[in-house]
């Protein structure tokens, strides 16, 4: 009888795990035992377990074996958000909104309808937006330390689309993209969609290990470095000027592009200069209004070296043209009249309050966070598996994210990412106290 193929073994295990035939927590055969049982090579058995881990179905623990994951918590890139009990708090996803934003939206829409040619809002804009709208964004960016002409700004349907079109235009399938070992999950989705190889860079408390990045760029043909230098998601760091200069020096000496994600940069009131200002000839800076204004306002932008603008604009046209006219009109109005700046100030104050609540509720635990960000990175004890902890919290009505969603390499830290922005402050305080009690009750 012909031995089963690699994919057939993966599919068989995946179906058994998803159906419950192999229950959560079950220990799977060792790599050698699987190879012997299925009459496959040891390397093939290792590949089977690697693919099951990539699907979020199993987790390998050094020295202990491979286990079927608990999947009722919030983990992975496309997790289930269904809880077994009524929801107490969603600490898995940030949806920051000010109490007065609904009325702010109503007023703005009335003004848009009453001012000028309302029918013009239904016209198709050119890819990347009208020059006047790009000029509004360029003026706003002066407050972020970025001084570019409007022609070097392209408007998009959110920061994620900006990342998408930049990678689509400026990389090719098989290119190597250097990325922090813990990073924004959306970059993993885009790397997969564009067939890019993610090369994880070890992280330190102060930022990526730049010596390791330099060695990586020396030894591998790294096309671009994706980085979040100001209020990193999920670790909250802000790279100091010395580290920014060093990162730029590495990129220049190794001739790499820099893809700078500034989505959360507004949360730091006085950050060092953005990488775009330090290396404008090779930095693509992307950001949007989903975190500082509203998650549903899908308006973003890409600031590009002049030689790349036309190429990225063609990529944008092929993808979705850019931000819709009505959304652009609303966003540029709020950028021009100071609404965005006022909301950013409000967000920073709100995030600082929530971080204070988190520090008090989680005092003594392994917590990493920026003092004015909406996220907390919570390290767990050696006996606490993140998927088990997430499942225990789900049973209490609390959704969290596990480290899996943020890990770009094979190492999955024992940690949770807590999003603080969605529950009201009083509910957040209660949820964090219950979260702590639940975690501490997990026995060795």
Phi, psi and omega in degrees: 000133183291133178300147180295147179287164179306311182294324180297320179293317178301312182297321180296312179296317182300316180296320181293322180290316182293329180279346183092358179299324169253109190284161175302137180092347182293142176271130179272162179302154174298164179302318181292319180295320178296317180299318180292316183294320184263000179058049177234165179291154178300320179297325178290320177299318177298321179293323177302310182292327178296319180289322176297323177293320179296330177281355180080019185262334181225164175222134178264135179240115182307130179084350183241324179129195180247129186237148173288132185284148162287132186239014180271351174275186180259103182213161180080182184277331181230069188278162170284136179248020179268125182259150179283350181224168176304142185288129174268313181201140174261102177255022182258340188213134181270124174230072183287130176217140174277150181303328184269007186288334178296314179292325176301318179294315180302315181295317181295320179294322176297318181293320178297320181291333185263352186251129173066209183267097182298328180297336180295338179293342181266357180284154177281126176275157176293158178304127181092352174098163176290152183301320182295325179287324176294328178292324177299314179295319179299322178294317177300321183292341175302326178289346176259007178084017181245118183242099181223156174286155180305331183295340180267010179245129174243134180270141185224172177275055179109164181294326180296320177293325177299314176300317183300309185288328176296312180293321180298320186277326193251003174232167176233154178308134181095347178296153179264128178245113177285136184209150178301146180299335169238123188206177179302126184299331182299333180290332177291319178298316182292321178299319178295317182296327183256011177056044176263148177268118177280128177245103185289139177253126180306148181250152176236171178300336183261357181142191180294151176285102187287335172295318178295322177297317180298317178296320179299314181291334176287321188267339183236154178280071183289123180277320184209158175243120175266129185214151174238084188286341184236110183061075182294142173250113021252000193268348171079004184288159170235114181295133178284173186298320181300316180291325177296316178299321180293318179299316178297319180297320178297313182298321180290316183292330181259002178056054178251148166289154170245126173252106185261119179264111181255024186302318184258007186298331182298340183287344174258118187290333184221066181280165170297170180302144176295158179299329179301323180287334182273330181218066184296338184285347183222006184254129171255113183258127180235147176193182181195193184247014184287329183264326182269345179238292181198138181301329183274356178272091186277082179224123180218186181202155174235128175258124192233151166302140187307324184290345182259353189299310184296321181295316179291324177299321176295321177297320179295319179298320180291331184276298185198017178072324183131201183286140177297156184299318181294316179296319179297318179298318180294314183296314182291329175298313181289329175292321185285323186269005176091359181299317181298317179298317179295320179294323178297318177298319179295320180296317181299317179294319180294317180296322179296320177298315182293324175296324176297319176298315182295317180299320180291316184288330186250018183305134180091347177269171183276089187246134174234127182194152168283143185293347179227041177245170182262013181231154175227133174259115187249110176285146182251165177285159183304330182272000184256102177285130183305321181291324176294318179297317178299321178293319178296321179290323177299324177293342176263002179089018183243122176267134176224170174252139175266167184298337182307319184296336187255348183282126179261354178237190184287338182280124178249105181296156173277089186201160174238149170254122180256127176261124190259353195280335193279311183289149170303152185307318180295319177292324178299316181300313180296320181294320180291324176293320178291321177302313181297315180298320180295315180295315182291341179278352180287119185283157174300000000 
